[in-house]
Amino acid sequence: MKKILSLFLLGSIVYSCQQPYAKVSTNDEKSETIKTLFEKVGEENIDYLKEIFSDSMEFVNPLGDKLNKTGFIAAVENLYELFDDISIMEMDGDGLGAEVETVSYSNGIVWTNLWNTFSGTGHYTGQKVSFPFHLSYQWDGDKIIKEVQFFDLSVFEKEMNAKAAANNTSPKVVVNIDMVVNPGYSKADVKAFLVKLNQFIRTNEPNTYDYSYFMSDDGKRITLIEKFRTSEDLIFHADKFENGPNIETFMKMFTFKSFVVAGNTSEALRERIKAYPVEYRGNIGGWIY
């Protein structure tokens, strides 16, 4: 009896190992639907997208941000505004360069995966762009209920910067401060203090995305350049600086010679930093990274 039971268990294990957990296809209906989807994207046909995506869909961009269908459609419309002559590589089932495949799992979950290369011309920069991307689509019947994106967003960020510059709508703020190093402080003193200060900024201010000090050859002058995504982020920086551990040393070590705040600044920001000797410069051209 034990031998019979052992043989039965061994047979079950061998049989289960032979059963595929998922089936992969490149010429199924769903894979063909995704090919059609991208043909419609190239035609800027938003109606097909509205039809094929479920009203309860979830969209996850490369940053992990989640949007509903309304946000997803708005993102696609923004894509059309940012780029002209949009195209992707042909997907012909040979697995070379670009492809689409649908994976049907034994538990009923179905995903269609796409890897390809996006090409287009920036509407605002006029620059031709090309970058690889990977997308995954989860299905519920014949509707897409989830899209997950994987690619480098820098091309989009560059074009959005150019759009904001063209329309003079960028919320970013640049600070340029010229300072004198006060007597009694050496180059080594300044550099040692800035190591501590820079670490504080990195740890506590995620939206202070550019923060750089420059020193003259004689060690007597300092230029500080700061960039913030919004006026609110500069207000946050001011709060952290004034209530942090570095303000006393900073004010003893440096004396302001000029303090320029440039960009489309808010009234709330101007009110918050009015105690500083600020000169404001409005944005009249170019762009801010």
C-alpha positions in Angstrom: 0.0 0.0 0.0 2.8 2.4 0.9 4.5 1.7 -2.5 1.2 2.4 -4.3 0.8 5.6 -2.4 4.4 6.7 -3.1 4.0 6.0 -6.8 0.7 8.0 -6.8 2.3 11.0 -5.1 5.3 10.8 -7.4 3.1 10.7 -10.4 1.1 13.7 -9.2 4.3 15.7 -8.7 5.6 14.9 -12.2 2.2 15.7 -13.7 2.0 19.0 -11.9 5.5 20.0 -12.9 4.5 19.4 -16.5 1.5 21.7 -16.3 2.4 25.3 -17.4 1.5 28.0 -14.9 1.0 30.5 -17.7 0.6 30.5 -21.5 2.4 33.1 -23.6 1.1 34.2 -27.0 2.1 36.8 -29.5 -0.7 36.5 -32.1 -3.8 36.4 -29.9 -6.7 38.8 -29.9 -5.5 40.9 -27.0 -2.0 41.3 -28.4 -3.5 42.4 -31.7 -5.7 44.8 -29.8 -2.7 46.5 -28.2 -1.1 46.8 -31.7 -4.3 48.5 -32.8 -4.2 50.7 -29.7 -0.8 52.1 -30.7 -1.9 52.6 -34.3 -4.7 54.8 -32.9 -2.1 56.6 -30.6 -0.1 57.5 -33.7 -3.3 58.8 -35.3 -4.1 60.8 -32.1 -7.4 58.9 -31.9 -8.4 59.4 -28.3 -11.9 57.8 -28.8 -10.4 54.3 -29.2 -8.5 54.6 -26.0 -11.7 55.7 -24.1 -13.4 52.6 -25.5 -10.8 50.0 -24.8 -9.9 51.1 -21.2 -12.3 50.3 -18.4 -14.0 53.2 -16.6 -12.5 51.8 -13.4 -9.0 51.4 -14.7 -5.8 52.3 -12.7 -2.9 53.9 -14.4 0.6 53.7 -12.8 3.3 56.0 -14.3 7.1 55.4 -14.1 7.2 57.3 -10.8 4.6 55.1 -9.2 1.9 57.8 -9.3 -1.6 56.3 -9.7 -4.3 57.9 -11.8 -7.9 57.0 -12.7 -9.2 57.0 -16.3 -9.8 60.7 -16.3 -6.2 61.4 -15.3 -5.0 58.8 -17.8 -6.9 60.3 -20.7 -5.6 63.8 -19.7 -2.0 62.4 -19.7 -2.5 61.0 -23.3 -3.9 64.3 -24.5 -0.8 66.0 -22.9 1.4 63.6 -24.9 -0.3 64.7 -28.1 0.3 68.3 -27.2 4.0 67.7 -26.3 5.0 65.7 -29.4 4.4 65.6 -33.1 4.9 62.7 -35.6 4.6 60.0 -32.9 5.6 56.5 -33.9 6.8 53.2 -32.6 8.6 50.2 -34.1 6.7 47.5 -35.9 5.8 44.4 -33.8 5.9 41.4 -36.1 6.4 38.5 -33.7 10.1 37.9 -34.3 11.2 39.0 -30.8 13.7 41.4 -32.3 13.7 45.1 -31.1 10.0 45.4 -30.4 7.3 43.0 -29.4 4.0 42.4 -27.7 2.9 39.3 -25.9 0.0 38.2 -23.8 0.5 36.0 -20.7 -2.6 34.1 -19.5 -2.0 32.7 -16.0 -3.7 29.6 -14.7 -5.4 31.6 -12.0 -7.3 33.6 -14.6 -5.2 36.8 -14.6 -4.2 38.1 -18.0 -1.5 40.6 -18.8 -0.3 41.9 -22.2 3.3 43.2 -22.2 4.8 45.5 -24.7 8.4 46.6 -25.3 9.2 49.1 -28.0 10.8 52.4 -28.9 9.0 55.7 -28.9 9.9 58.3 -31.5 8.6 61.8 -32.1 9.4 65.5 -32.4 9.1 67.8 -29.5 6.4 70.4 -30.2 8.1 73.0 -28.1 11.8 72.1 -28.4 11.6 71.0 -32.0 14.0 68.2 -31.1 13.6 64.7 -32.4 13.5 62.2 -29.6 13.7 58.4 -29.3 13.7 56.2 -26.2 12.9 52.6 -25.2 9.8 51.9 -23.1 8.0 48.9 -21.6 4.2 48.8 -20.8 2.0 46.2 -19.1 -1.7 46.0 -19.5 -4.0 43.9 -17.2 -7.3 42.7 -18.6 -10.8 42.1 -17.3 -12.6 40.4 -20.2 -12.1 42.7 -23.2 -11.3 45.8 -21.2 -8.0 47.0 -19.9 -8.2 47.6 -16.1 -4.6 48.5 -15.4 -1.7 50.0 -17.2 1.8 50.1 -15.7 4.6 52.1 -17.4 8.4 51.7 -17.2 10.6 54.2 -19.0 12.9 57.3 -18.4 10.7 60.4 -18.0 13.5 62.9 -18.8 12.4 63.4 -22.4 8.9 64.4 -21.2 10.3 66.6 -18.4 12.4 68.5 -20.9 9.5 69.1 -23.2 7.2 70.1 -20.4 9.9 72.6 -19.3 9.9 74.0 -22.8 6.1 74.3 -22.8 6.2 76.1 -19.5 8.8 78.5 -20.9 6.9 79.2 -24.1 3.8 80.0 -22.1 5.7 81.6 -19.2 3.9 79.4 -16.7 6.8 77.7 -15.0 6.3 77.7 -11.2 10.0 77.1 -10.6 12.0 79.6 -8.6 15.8 80.3 -8.8 17.7 82.0 -6.0 21.1 83.6 -6.7 23.0 85.0 -3.7 26.3 86.7 -3.7 28.1 86.7 -0.3 31.3 87.8 1.4 33.1 85.4 3.6 33.5 87.3 6.9 37.0 87.8 8.5 38.3 84.9 10.6 36.9 82.1 8.3 39.2 80.2 6.1 38.4 78.2 2.9 38.7 75.0 5.1 36.2 76.5 7.6 33.7 77.3 4.8 34.0 73.9 3.1 33.6 72.0 6.4 30.5 74.0 7.2 29.0 73.4 3.8 29.3 69.6 4.1 27.1 69.8 7.2 24.7 72.3 5.6 24.4 70.4 2.3 23.6 67.2 4.2 20.8 68.9 6.1 19.3 70.2 2.9 19.4 66.8 1.2 17.8 65.1 4.2 15.1 67.6 4.9 14.2 69.3 1.6 13.3 66.9 -1.3 12.0 69.7 -3.5 15.2 71.8 -3.2 16.4 70.1 -6.4 19.5 72.2 -7.1 21.7 73.7 -4.3 25.2 74.8 -5.2 28.0 76.9 -3.6 30.8 78.5 -5.6 33.9 80.1 -4.1 36.3 82.7 -5.6 40.0 81.8 -5.9 40.9 83.9 -3.0 38.2 82.3 -0.7 36.6 85.7 0.0 33.4 85.5 -2.1 30.7 82.9 -2.3 27.9 82.5 -4.9 24.9 80.3 -3.8 22.5 79.1 -6.4 19.3 77.4 -5.3 16.4 76.0 -7.4 12.9 75.1 -6.2 10.0 73.5 -8.0 7.5 76.0 -6.6 7.3 79.2 -4.4 5.9 76.9 -1.7 9.1 74.9 -1.7 11.2 78.0 -1.2 8.9 78.9 1.8 9.5 75.4 3.1 13.2 75.9 2.7 13.1 79.3 4.6 11.2 77.6 7.4 13.7 74.8 7.7 16.7 77.1 7.5 15.5 79.5 10.1 14.4 76.8 12.5 17.3 74.5 11.8 20.8 74.0 13.4 22.8 76.0 10.8 21.4 79.5 10.7 23.6 81.0 13.4 26.9 79.8 11.8 25.6 80.8 8.4 24.9 84.4 9.4 28.3 84.7 11.3 30.2 83.3 8.3 28.6 85.2 5.4 27.4 88.7 4.6 24.9 89.2 1.8 26.0 91.4 -1.1 23.1 90.6 -3.4 20.1 88.4 -3.1 18.1 87.7 -6.3 15.0 85.6 -6.4 13.9 84.9 -10.0 10.8 83.3 -11.5 7.0 83.6 -11.2 7.0 84.1 -7.5 3.9 84.0 -5.4 2.7 86.8 -3.0 2.9 84.4 -0.2 6.6 83.8 -0.9 7.3 87.6 -1.1 5.6 88.1 2.2 7.5 85.2 3.9 11.0 86.4 2.9 10.5 90.1 3.1 13.0 90.4 6.0 15.8 89.5 3.5 17.4 92.0 1.1 15.7 90.4 -1.9 15.6 91.8 -5.5 13.0 90.1 -7.7 13.4 89.2 -11.3 10.4 88.1 -13.4 10.7 85.4 -16.0 10.7 86.9 -19.6 12.3 84.1 -21.6 14.3 80.9 -21.6 13.7 77.9 -19.3 14.6 76.5 -15.9 15.8 73.0 -15.3 
